[in-house]
Amino acid sequence: MSQKATARERPPLTFWQIWNLCFGFLGIQFGFALQNANVSRIFQTLGAPLDDVPLLWIAAPLTGLVVQPIVGYLSDRTWTRLGRRRPYFLVGAVLASLALFAMPHSPVLWVAAGLLWVLDASINIAMEPFRAFVGDQLPSRQRARGYALQSFFIGLGAVVASALPWLLTRAGVANTAAAGVVPDAVRFAFYAGGAVLLLAVGWTVLRTRERPIDELVATDTAPAEPASLPPLMPARRNAAIALLAGIAGALAVIHYALDRQLLLLCGGLALYGLAQLAFAGRERGGMLAQILADANGMPAAMRRLAVVQFFSWFALFAMWIYTTPAVARHHFGAGDAQSAAYNAGADWVGVLFAAYNGFSMLAALVIAPLARRYGAHATHMGNLALGALGLASIAIVRDPNLLLVCMIGVGFAWASILSLPYALLADSLPARKMGVYMGIFNIFIVLPQLVAATVLGFLLKTFFGNDPLHALNLGAASLLLAAACMLRVRAVPANAAVTP
């Protein structure tokens, strides 16, 4: 047994201390939910065609792809009067709030796209260290509870934020406006979102303290980190494969006159291969070299969970991007983004998103007990299957009110995605690198967003008559694939602590 395996456990925290640790996620999700439910609507209001909407989302995942591991790396090495994670919470919250205040006033489409980039980058700055923060502060036996409480706050924030334009409309605030102008109901919702985000994150910053790094290392039960870099030849081989695949894909797009959005995906793959070739084998020390080395040397549990996360989040982004146009077209009979029927459909999607987040709050209360009884592995697999069923049933249900039932399965999947992968992962990550590994793990949230934004528009236009409902069916299939991939993740026995 290794020295780390016998390290003393971190002191447990009280319920209210865990509450304070997680409360900031209420604000982060408030902003994130407003973005997800309304940005496509803003883009279409400003004149974006439906098949261009995914491309306008592209800057956000590209930014997250870079920001998350860098913020994780830096927060591992930061220590200020506020600690090492909380300064990033605060900076990200301030920037995200400013972007929320400004976005509804976008005069033209490119300004709205730029503000989405700022908003997403800022939310990533605040959100990424929160995952590591819970892993830092809680002992192993409390982590599932901590991540489940995060899921509860995520659900609570998203319930209110997603329904806010609809609620404001019911209160008499206009939900239609002149062509090219964002309705007042959306504008006021974004103002409220900026304020809630800043206040909630500020609460966590002011009401928590961080454990010193020496204490974290002394109580670290993760497996010892390899002393050497990952093997050089496999790293170079994988880098060469990525580079050649990116180049070949780009040539195919050009030769066969495929959708130009696919060039972004091919270019990203080629750039990753170039970066790996440039830094493979270098001594640890430089930030980029270290991040790439850690990405190559991910623990096996993290590598397998990353595949599950990829397919889970691909489904979620398909839902977030295409539910508004799908419901407006198939359940409200509207395709014109300026029409009252379209805006009524868009408002109802806000209610549906609030509903699945409400169901996720309930799910968060039972996920930890279910994981203790049946194991985190089986519980997560079952929740992903429920999500697939809920998403696929949207194509069958015709009554808009009955779509609320579809959201039950989506809510259980959402709560599970936000908690159990992190509970399964945290014990395998060394305390000194909790931030950078969480940042790398979160790349598998960003990558599927990038793939969804570049591929879904092409698939819909080429194979599905540009019908957004089929994007939701593809999302359901992706959730089923994620559930199947859980079979490769080592099962954790019921009533046992999650171990690497």
Order of alpha helices (4+ residues) and beta strands (2+ residues): alpha-alpha-alpha-alpha-alpha-alpha-alpha-alpha-alpha-alpha-alpha-alpha-alpha-alpha-alpha-alpha-alpha-alpha
